[in-house]
Amino acid sequence: MVFTGTFDEAGLTRAIVETKRAGFDLIEIPLMDPATFDRHLAARLLREHDLAASASLGLSESTDLTSADPAVVAAGERMLGECLDIVGAIGGTHLCGVIYGAMRKYMEPATPAGRASSAAALRRLASRAADLGIHLSLEVVNRYETNLMNTAREALVFIDEIGHDNVSVHLDTYHMNIEEAGLLTPVLDVGGRLGYVHIGESHRGYLGSGTVDFGSFFRGLGRIGYDGPVVFESFSSAVVNANLSNTLGIWRNLWQDSADLAAHANTFIRNQLAATESIAIQ
């Protein structure tokens, strides 16, 4: 979403080429519409540009695993199964995001039945993912995007309900900055159950220009020896995917130059990691 809001050949090519040029090793591809996503094209482009890939998505009301309607839950499980096939086809090893319920503002708390429904579906999907060599990570997002889990500790409780070792926590600094009391303790609480990381600023623009305490977060990653994906996430009205932009409320133009933003983020993240490593040897 830094380089394109469309995932046709032109969009995929631009995103993959520019992500590699910015210095990243991995690109996260949003599977907004799995039915139309060209997995073979994506696999070829990734090979040509020597770039690893992961995939993410947020479920909708029509695919909500917490729904009281069994048909909706079944549709969500089918969609996530298709996403697993896509991730396998492009050589990815991670599927992450809001894959446990609809990514929207709920007007009531999650129900015990809804939690159980989601946990059961994810338990089945985790087994299927394991057979494909893919890991599931559940993104902890703020109260305006889910009612199931908004903090790291809540995520740990829900993962215990799923009861499958192929499911881990996905932390995002943007959401943590809204919901957590700080950015160090949640990382330490999750520890070895942290499987995926999103790095985003408080306004989702240039890293270091908002209020996120990145120093504490990266020190936490160093303390637990985290060695999984660390992915930059940013949004601006300069790059639009109608469904996602509207869902996330991307109304402001926080940046214009995608290449400059991405290169800055790559340097920022690598500098934070290097600083954390230097602390460890002092």
C-alpha positions as a Python dict, from the first residue, in 0.01 Angstrom:
ca = {
    (1, 'M'): (0, 0, 0),
    (2, 'V'): (305, 227, 0),
    (3, 'F'): (339, 193, -378),
    (4, 'T'): (3, 82, -514),
    (5, 'G'): (-361, 29, -425),
    (6, 'T'): (-420, -209, -715),
    (7, 'F'): (-275, -555, -754),
    (8, 'D'): (-289, -613, -1129),
    (9, 'E'): (34, -675, -1323),
    (10, 'A'): (133, -309, -1325),
    (11, 'G'): (60, -264, -955),
    (12, 'L'): (238, -580, -844),
    (13, 'T'): (538, -507, -1062),
    (14, 'R'): (575, -154, -926),
    (15, 'A'): (534, -263, -565),
    (16, 'I'): (787, -547, -590),
    (17, 'V'): (1046, -351, -788),
    (18, 'E'): (1024, -45, -563),
    (19, 'T'): (1024, -247, -239),
    (20, 'K'): (1347, -415, -346),
    (21, 'R'): (1495, -81, -453),
    (22, 'A'): (1416, 69, -112),
    (23, 'G'): (1633, -196, 51),
    (24, 'F'): (1376, -434, 193),
    (25, 'D'): (1410, -813, 192),
    (26, 'L'): (1038, -891, 208),
    (27, 'I'): (712, -748, 79),
    (28, 'E'): (375, -797, 247),
    (29, 'I'): (100, -835, -11),
    (30, 'P'): (-258, -752, 95),
    (31, 'L'): (-496, -1019, -35),
    (32, 'M'): (-793, -785, -69),
    (33, 'D'): (-956, -1004, -333),
    (34, 'P'): (-807, -1355, -336),
    (35, 'A'): (-1038, -1466, -616),
    (36, 'T'): (-876, -1228, -866),
    (37, 'F'): (-518, -1233, -737),
    (38, 'D'): (-270, -1371, -992),
    (39, 'R'): (-52, -1595, -776),
    (40, 'H'): (157, -1716, -1069),
    (41, 'L'): (245, -1363, -1176),
    (42, 'A'): (332, -1268, -820),
    (43, 'A'): (551, -1578, -777),
    (44, 'R'): (739, -1500, -1099),
    (45, 'L'): (799, -1135, -1008),
    (46, 'L'): (919, -1228, -660),
    (47, 'R'): (1167, -1477, -804),
    (48, 'E'): (1291, -1230, -1063),
    (49, 'H'): (1359, -964, -800),
    (50, 'D'): (1479, -1198, -525),
    (51, 'L'): (1223, -1080, -274),
    (52, 'A'): (1051, -1283, -3),
    (53, 'A'): (680, -1233, 59),
    (54, 'S'): (412, -1262, 320),
    (55, 'A'): (40, -1189, 289),
    (56, 'S'): (-220, -1015, 500),
    (57, 'L'): (-588, -930, 502),
    (58, 'G'): (-877, -821, 717),
    (59, 'L'): (-1202, -1013, 704),
    (60, 'S'): (-1532, -839, 625),
    (61, 'E'): (-1883, -875, 766),
    (62, 'S'): (-1955, -1136, 499),
    (63, 'T'): (-1656, -1348, 609),
    (64, 'D'): (-1654, -1279, 984),
    (65, 'L'): (-1542, -1587, 1180),
    (66, 'T'): (-1714, -1451, 1491),
    (67, 'S'): (-2053, -1426, 1318),
    (68, 'A'): (-2359, -1601, 1461),
    (69, 'D'): (-2441, -1711, 1105),
    (70, 'P'): (-2269, -2043, 1021),
    (71, 'A'): (-2276, -1957, 649),
    (72, 'V'): (-2074, -1642, 711),
    (73, 'V'): (-1820, -1831, 921),
    (74, 'A'): (-1792, -2097, 651),
    (75, 'A'): (-1735, -1827, 387),
    (76, 'G'): (-1457, -1679, 599),
    (77, 'E'): (-1290, -2014, 645),
    (78, 'R'): (-1309, -2084, 271),
    (79, 'M'): (-1158, -1743, 193),
    (80, 'L'): (-872, -1793, 437),
    (81, 'G'): (-813, -2138, 290),
    (82, 'E'): (-779, -1978, -53),
    (83, 'C'): (-537, -1725, 93),
    (84, 'L'): (-324, -2007, 232),
    (85, 'D'): (-308, -2162, -114),
    (86, 'I'): (-196, -1827, -256),
    (87, 'V'): (73, -1781, 10),
    (88, 'G'): (200, -2129, -65),
    (89, 'A'): (203, -2060, -439),
    (90, 'I'): (412, -1743, -402),
    (91, 'G'): (657, -1912, -166),
    (92, 'G'): (545, -1723, 144),
    (93, 'T'): (558, -1855, 498),
    (94, 'H'): (328, -1610, 684),
    (95, 'L'): (-39, -1514, 666),
    (96, 'C'): (-128, -1238, 908),
    (97, 'G'): (-371, -958, 985),
    (98, 'V'): (-725, -944, 1117),
    (99, 'I'): (-797, -1301, 1013),
    (100, 'Y'): (-1010, -1387, 1317),
    (101, 'G'): (-1307, -1150, 1265),
    (102, 'A'): (-1428, -859, 1057),
    (103, 'M'): (-1203, -555, 1048),
    (104, 'R'): (-1461, -296, 1149),
    (105, 'K'): (-1603, -109, 1445),
    (106, 'Y'): (-1838, -337, 1636),
    (107, 'M'): (-2121, -189, 1837),
    (108, 'E'): (-2117, -459, 2104),
    (109, 'P'): (-1862, -681, 2281),
    (110, 'A'): (-1756, -1012, 2134),
    (111, 'T'): (-1976, -1298, 2249),
    (112, 'P'): (-1845, -1626, 2397),
    (113, 'A'): (-2006, -1807, 2103),
    (114, 'G'): (-1836, -1576, 1855),
    (115, 'R'): (-1497, -1627, 2017),
    (116, 'A'): (-1545, -2003, 2017),
    (117, 'S'): (-1650, -2001, 1651),
    (118, 'S'): (-1341, -1804, 1548),
    (119, 'A'): (-1109, -2017, 1760),
    (120, 'A'): (-1245, -2339, 1612),
    (121, 'A'): (-1208, -2216, 1254),
    (122, 'L'): (-855, -2092, 1318),
    (123, 'R'): (-762, -2422, 1480),
    (124, 'R'): (-859, -2601, 1158),
    (125, 'L'): (-686, -2344, 941),
    (126, 'A'): (-369, -2360, 1152),
    (127, 'S'): (-341, -2732, 1086),
    (128, 'R'): (-389, -2679, 714),
    (129, 'A'): (-135, -2396, 719),
    (130, 'A'): (119, -2612, 898),
    (131, 'D'): (92, -2873, 623),
    (132, 'L'): (177, -2597, 373),
    (133, 'G'): (467, -2461, 577),
    (134, 'I'): (277, -2140, 655),
    (135, 'H'): (244, -1970, 993),
    (136, 'L'): (-65, -1777, 1107),
    (137, 'S'): (-23, -1454, 1306),
    (138, 'L'): (-322, -1271, 1452),
    (139, 'E'): (-289, -893, 1443),
    (140, 'V'): (-379, -704, 1759),
    (141, 'V'): (-566, -393, 1643),
    (142, 'N'): (-740, -105, 1816),
    (143, 'R'): (-1096, -93, 1947),
    (144, 'Y'): (-1228, 68, 1628),
    (145, 'E'): (-1119, -229, 1417),
    (146, 'T'): (-1213, -530, 1632),
    (147, 'N'): (-1390, -621, 1954),
    (148, 'L'): (-1205, -950, 2005),
    (149, 'M'): (-861, -843, 2123),
    (150, 'N'): (-703, -498, 2152),
    (151, 'T'): (-393, -569, 2364),
    (152, 'A'): (-109, -818, 2363),
    (153, 'R'): (-235, -987, 2679),
    (154, 'E'): (-581, -1029, 2530),
    (155, 'A'): (-420, -1185, 2224),
    (156, 'L'): (-239, -1439, 2440),
    (157, 'V'): (-568, -1540, 2603),
    (158, 'F'): (-735, -1588, 2265),
    (159, 'I'): (-442, -1788, 2126),
    (160, 'D'): (-471, -2016, 2427),
    (161, 'E'): (-837, -2067, 2332),
    (162, 'I'): (-731, -2167, 1980),
    (163, 'G'): (-483, -2414, 2122),
    (164, 'H'): (-257, -2464, 1821),
    (165, 'D'): (117, -2399, 1815),
    (166, 'N'): (103, -2276, 1453),
    (167, 'V'): (-69, -1952, 1563),
    (168, 'S'): (116, -1655, 1706),
    (169, 'V'): (68, -1288, 1797),
    (170, 'H'): (110, -1010, 1542),
    (171, 'L'): (197, -676, 1707),
    (172, 'D'): (161, -339, 1531),
    (173, 'T'): (315, -26, 1684),
    (174, 'Y'): (38, 197, 1545),
    (175, 'H'): (-230, 1, 1728),
    (176, 'M'): (-15, -48, 2038),
    (177, 'N'): (33, 328, 2062),
    (178, 'I'): (-346, 358, 2099),
    (179, 'E'): (-423, 68, 2331),
    (180, 'E'): (-116, -30, 2534),
    (181, 'A'): (25, 144, 2843),
    (182, 'G'): (372, 128, 2684),
    (183, 'L'): (557, -45, 2404),
    (184, 'L'): (815, -249, 2597),
    (185, 'T'): (609, -459, 2839),
    (186, 'P'): (367, -602, 2576),
    (187, 'V'): (660, -733, 2373),
    (188, 'L'): (809, -896, 2682),
    (189, 'D'): (469, -1040, 2777),
    (190, 'V'): (428, -1205, 2438),
    (191, 'G'): (788, -1324, 2425),
    (192, 'G'): (840, -1629, 2210),
    (193, 'R'): (478, -1621, 2093),
    (194, 'L'): (545, -1312, 1883),
    (195, 'G'): (536, -1417, 1519),
    (196, 'Y'): (500, -1098, 1316),
    (197, 'V'): (559, -724, 1353),
    (198, 'H'): (420, -413, 1183),
    (199, 'I'): (611, -88, 1222),
    (200, 'G'): (381, 211, 1182),
    (201, 'E'): (383, 567, 1312),
    (202, 'S'): (102, 718, 1523),
    (203, 'H'): (-39, 899, 1217),
    (204, 'R'): (74, 625, 975),
    (205, 'G'): (320, 856, 800),
    (206, 'Y'): (700, 896, 815),
    (207, 'L'): (859, 697, 1097),
    (208, 'G'): (995, 916, 1374),
    (209, 'S'): (761, 1207, 1302),
    (210, 'G'): (484, 1101, 1541),
    (211, 'T'): (444, 982, 1900),
    (212, 'V'): (535, 611, 1886),
    (213, 'D'): (813, 510, 2129),
    (214, 'F'): (1008, 300, 1882),
    (215, 'G'): (1315, 281, 2107),
    (216, 'S'): (1126, 86, 2374),
    (217, 'F'): (961, -139, 2118),
    (218, 'F'): (1284, -237, 1946),
    (219, 'R'): (1455, -291, 2282),
    (220, 'G'): (1174, -533, 2358),
    (221, 'L'): (1237, -718, 2033),
    (222, 'G'): (1603, -744, 2127),
    (223, 'R'): (1524, -869, 2478),
    (224, 'I'): (1314, -1158, 2350),
    (225, 'G'): (1549, -1239, 2061),
    (226, 'Y'): (1281, -1180, 1801),
    (227, 'D'): (1391, -1285, 1451),
    (228, 'G'): (1067, -1282, 1251),
    (229, 'P'): (931, -1043, 988),
    (230, 'V'): (952, -669, 1062),
    (231, 'V'): (728, -494, 811),
    (232, 'F'): (680, -122, 748),
    (233, 'E'): (315, -15, 712),
    (234, 'S'): (203, 333, 606),
    (235, 'F'): (-101, 486, 442),
    (236, 'S'): (-176, 811, 262),
    (237, 'S'): (-453, 934, 38),
    (238, 'A'): (-179, 953, -228),
    (239, 'V'): (-219, 575, -277),
    (240, 'V'): (-574, 446, -262),
    (241, 'N'): (-740, 109, -246),
    (242, 'A'): (-1105, 207, -211),
    (243, 'N'): (-1206, -76, 23),
    (244, 'L'): (-908, -59, 256),
    (245, 'S'): (-866, 319, 253),
    (246, 'N'): (-1229, 373, 346),
    (247, 'T'): (-1222, 102, 614),
    (248, 'L'): (-912, 251, 778),
    (249, 'G'): (-1020, 613, 739),
    (250, 'I'): (-726, 724, 525),
    (251, 'W'): (-854, 1074, 455),
    (252, 'R'): (-529, 1272, 479),
    (253, 'N'): (-234, 1296, 245),
    (254, 'L'): (56, 1216, 479),
    (255, 'W'): (312, 1174, 202),
    (256, 'Q'): (347, 1199, -175),
    (257, 'D'): (679, 1035, -256),
    (258, 'S'): (646, 658, -203),
    (259, 'A'): (1009, 585, -286),
    (260, 'D'): (1142, 841, -37),
    (261, 'L'): (903, 720, 234),
    (262, 'A'): (1005, 357, 184),
    (263, 'A'): (1379, 425, 176),
    (264, 'H'): (1349, 636, 491),
    (265, 'A'): (1156, 357, 665),
    (266, 'N'): (1410, 94, 568),
    (267, 'T'): (1695, 302, 709),
    (268, 'F'): (1497, 391, 1023),
    (269, 'I'): (1413, 28, 1101),
    (270, 'R'): (1764, -100, 1035),
    (271, 'N'): (1910, 177, 1253),
    (272, 'Q'): (1674, 82, 1536),
    (273, 'L'): (1777, -282, 1507),
    (274, 'A'): (2145, -188, 1501),
    (275, 'A'): (2103, 33, 1807),
    (276, 'T'): (1934, -252, 1993),
    (277, 'E'): (2220, -486, 1903),
    (278, 'S'): (2473, -233, 2031),
    (279, 'I'): (2292, -214, 2365),
    (280, 'A'): (2311, -591, 2400),
    (281, 'I'): (2693, -596, 2376),
    (282, 'Q'): (2757, -305, 2612),
}
